[in-house]
């Protein structure tokens, strides 16, 4: 896949990968607001939704930050919806 990229696109991809690689895992929070733990007592983590197309279209760092902040909020909302659906009724 990388072979089809121009040199400029490769540089951009490397920057994006480096930036995304610095993200902290999103901890899964239960409906009661406490961190969910796995079978070994470690906090469970969830994958984050990142719209890379929109991120690449950003022209300024402030746009990127705002977009990523909104994605984190969106991810949190999704996690809460899933937790609500999994909770016993």
Secondary structure, 3 states (H helix, E strand, C coil): CHHHCCHHHHHHHHHHHHHHHCCCCEECECCCCCECECCCCCECEECCCCCHHHHHHCCCHHHHHHHHHHHHHHHHHHHHHHHHHHCCC
